[in-house]
């Protein structure tokens, strides 16, 4: 059974490309368009090993707020935060959280995913 990555991205094209790119690493991918949609998926699946979320998204919470909920409820679950118009200094993030600036390359994405998942 391959680990599952939850991709949370409101841009449909980028969400699809990200899911395809992550699946190249022999990982299962669940994707959703908002943080509001992501919470029920997290609550309903114990197989999610990593969450990758855009920071700026519509809905009742953005990706950073989603990350804060995850840190409280699933404190060991690694998170990749990504944004093209926000930046987060590494020192402010928990050790199992990674910031990936958009636009990212396929290699940078794969390195981030690999660094967040146990071998």
N, C-alpha and C positions, 0 to 999 in steps of 0.2 A: 504494500500500500504506500503510495507516494504521499508526502506531506502536501497540505493544501494552503494556498496563499489566497487571502481575501484582498481583492483590488477594489478600491473605492475611488471613483473618478467620475465627475459629472460630464466631461466631454466624451461623447459616445465613441468617436474615432480613436482618441487616445486610450480610452478604457479597453477597447478591442485590441489595439496594437500592444498595449502593456500586457494584457492577458496572453496574447499569442507569444510575446517575447519570453514571458516567464514560463510558459508551458514547454519551451525549448529546453528547459533545464530538467525535464521529466518531473514536473510538479503539477499537481491539480490546481486549477484556478477557479474561484468563485468571484464573480464581479457584480458590483452594484453601483448605482448612480449617485448615491448620497449617503451621508453618515446615518441618516434616519433609517435607510434600508439596511445598513450594515449591522446595526445592533441586533436585530432579530436573527440574522445569519450567525453572528457570534454566539448568541444564546442557544441556538439550535444545533450547533456543531462542535464536537470536541476534537475534530481533526484539523482545525485551522491552526497552522504553525507559525504564520506570519501575516501581518496586515500591512498593506501598502496603501496609503491614502494621500490624496491631494489635500492641501490645507484649505484653499479657498473654494468653497462649494455652497450652493444654495441649500436651504432647509433650516430646520430648527437648531442645527449645530454644524459647525464646519469641521474640517479634518483634525485641527488641533484640539478642539473640544472632544471629538471622538477619541483621540489619543488619550486625553485626560481620563475619560470614562474607562478605557481599556487599562490604563495604569492602576486605577482603583480596583476594578473588578477582576482583571486577569493580569496581575503585575509582572508575570514572567513572559508574557506574550510579546515577541519582538515586533517593532513597528518601523516602517520606512515612511517618513513624511516627505512629501515632494511639493514643490511650488516653483513657478516661474516668476512670481512677483513678490514673494516673501522670502526672507532668509532667517535661519535660526542658527545661532552659534552652538557648536557641539557641546560646550560646557554646560549649557542649560538643559540638555536632554539626558534622560536616564541612559545608562550604559548599553542597554539593549534597544536603543532607538537611534535611527540613522536619518540624517537629512540628505536628500538627493535633489540637487537643483535642476530644474527644467531649463532648457531641453537637455535631457540626458542621452548618452549614447547607449547602444545595446550592451557594450562591454561594461560601462559604469553600472547599468541596471543589474546585470548578471553578477558583478562583483558585490554589489550591495545585498542582493538576495542571498548569495552564498555566505556572506559574512554574518547574516542574521540567523541562518539555519544551521543546526548541528550536523556534522558529517554523518 
